[in-house]
Amino acid sequence: MRKPDSFMKESQRLNGPSLIGFKRAAMEDIKLSDRTILPKGVHMVVPVVPIILESVTPDPGVFQGLRLYYEGQKPGQSNLHQFAMTDKNNMHFGHGKYSCPGRFLAANAIKIPIAHLILN
């Protein structure tokens, strides 16, 4: 179901569930590369919307339901653009070892009614 995946991910990209992605608290003092120090206990968030609307996507403000379907047609890209896959440009489900384990269930919960509508 590559086309529904593309449509769902594009919908999520433009109408995400939250303006911020994951929230974290520093467990110890953190020194950034510019020598800024984040003290232990400080809370941090990642702004999801600005990341998604950056120029990594052509026409980022325009909804194109099959945008990621066509991206997935490129060699080696077939699985990278599925709804439940995460990357540094789409953090609605988090990313890396802290990504949401329920994202696959969420994807299937959306696809089941879509499949039902198509088949009936």
Secondary structure per residue as TSV (DSSP state, phi and psi in degrees):
chain	resnum	aa	ss	phi	psi
A	1	M	-	360.0	61.4
A	2	R	H	-69.7	-38.6
A	3	K	H	-68.4	-45.3
A	4	P	H	-61.2	-36.6
A	5	D	H	-57.5	-46.4
A	6	S	H	-62.6	-45.7
A	7	F	H	-62.8	-43.7
A	8	M	H	-65.2	-43.5
A	9	K	H	-68.7	-37.4
A	10	E	H	-67.4	-39.2
A	11	S	H	-62.5	-43.2
A	12	Q	H	-66.4	-35.2
A	13	R	H	-61.8	-42.9
A	14	L	H	-89.9	-21.4
A	15	N	S	-133.5	60.0
A	16	G	-	-66.7	160.0
A	17	P	S	-72.6	-15.1
A	18	S	-	-154.1	151.3
A	19	L	S	-78.0	-22.2
A	20	I	E	-119.4	148.9
A	21	G	E	-87.7	-112.8
A	22	F	E	-89.4	151.5
A	23	K	E	-113.8	138.9
A	24	R	E	-139.2	155.7
A	25	A	E	-119.2	136.9
A	26	A	-	-68.6	126.2
A	27	M	S	-82.2	-19.2
A	28	E	S	-153.3	168.9
A	29	D	-	-58.9	136.6
A	30	I	E	-120.3	127.6
A	31	K	E	-104.8	119.3
A	32	L	-	-82.3	168.3
A	33	S	T	-63.1	-25.0
A	34	D	T	-91.4	14.4
A	35	R	S	74.0	9.3
A	36	T	-	-69.8	138.5
A	37	I	E	-111.5	126.0
A	38	L	E	-98.2	113.1
A	39	P	-	-70.4	154.6
A	40	K	T	-53.7	135.1
A	41	G	T	92.6	-12.8
A	42	V	-	-68.5	143.2
A	43	H	E	-96.1	139.5
A	44	M	E	-129.6	149.7
A	45	V	E	-135.2	159.3
A	46	V	E	-109.7	123.2
A	47	P	E	-76.7	105.0
A	48	V	H	-69.0	-46.0
A	49	V	H	-59.3	-48.6
A	50	P	H	-60.9	-33.3
A	51	I	H	-65.5	-44.3
A	52	I	H	-70.8	-33.9
A	53	L	T	-92.2	10.4
A	54	E	S	-70.3	175.3
A	55	S	T	-77.1	12.7
A	56	V	T	-69.9	-17.9
A	57	T	S	-111.0	126.3
A	58	P	S	-62.6	137.1
A	59	D	S	49.8	61.4
A	60	P	T	-62.7	-23.4
A	61	G	T	-89.1	-0.5
A	62	V	S	-104.3	130.4
A	63	F	-	-77.9	124.2
A	64	Q	-	-133.1	97.8
A	65	G	T	-55.2	-31.0
A	66	L	T	-102.9	13.4
A	67	R	H	-52.7	-51.0
A	68	L	H	-78.8	-21.9
A	69	Y	H	-62.7	-45.7
A	70	Y	H	-69.9	-35.0
A	71	E	H	-62.1	-38.4
A	72	G	T	-70.4	-12.2
A	73	Q	T	-78.1	-14.8
A	74	K	S	-72.1	149.0
A	75	P	T	-57.0	131.6
A	76	G	T	78.5	5.2
A	77	Q	-	-110.1	0.3
A	78	S	T	-59.0	-40.2
A	79	N	T	-93.1	-11.9
A	80	L	T	-72.4	-20.8
A	81	H	T	-109.6	18.1
A	82	Q	S	-74.7	155.1
A	83	F	T	-56.0	-41.7
A	84	A	T	-84.4	-4.4
A	85	M	-	-82.7	142.7
A	86	T	-	-109.1	157.5
A	87	D	B	-158.4	176.2
A	88	K	T	-68.7	-12.7
A	89	N	T	-100.5	-2.9
A	90	N	B	-143.0	98.3
A	91	M	-	-111.8	26.7
A	92	H	T	-62.9	-32.2
A	93	F	T	-102.6	17.5
A	94	G	-	79.6	-166.8
A	95	H	-	-160.2	152.2
A	96	G	G	72.1	-147.6
A	97	K	G	-70.0	-11.2
A	98	Y	G	-103.6	13.3
A	99	S	S	-70.6	152.9
A	100	C	-	-65.7	122.8
A	101	P	T	-71.6	-19.3
A	102	G	T	-85.3	3.4
A	103	R	H	-64.8	-29.9
A	104	F	H	-71.2	-40.0
A	105	L	H	-63.2	-43.5
A	106	A	H	-60.2	-43.9
A	107	A	H	-61.7	-45.2
A	108	N	H	-69.6	-33.6
A	109	A	H	-64.7	-29.2
A	110	I	H	-82.1	-36.6
A	111	K	H	-72.7	-31.0
A	112	I	H	-60.0	-50.7
A	113	P	H	-64.2	-33.1
A	114	I	H	-63.6	-46.1
A	115	A	H	-62.4	-40.1
A	116	H	H	-61.6	-43.7
A	117	L	H	-63.5	-40.4
A	118	I	H	-68.5	-41.9
A	119	L	H	-79.7	-22.1
A	120	N	-	-114.6	360.0
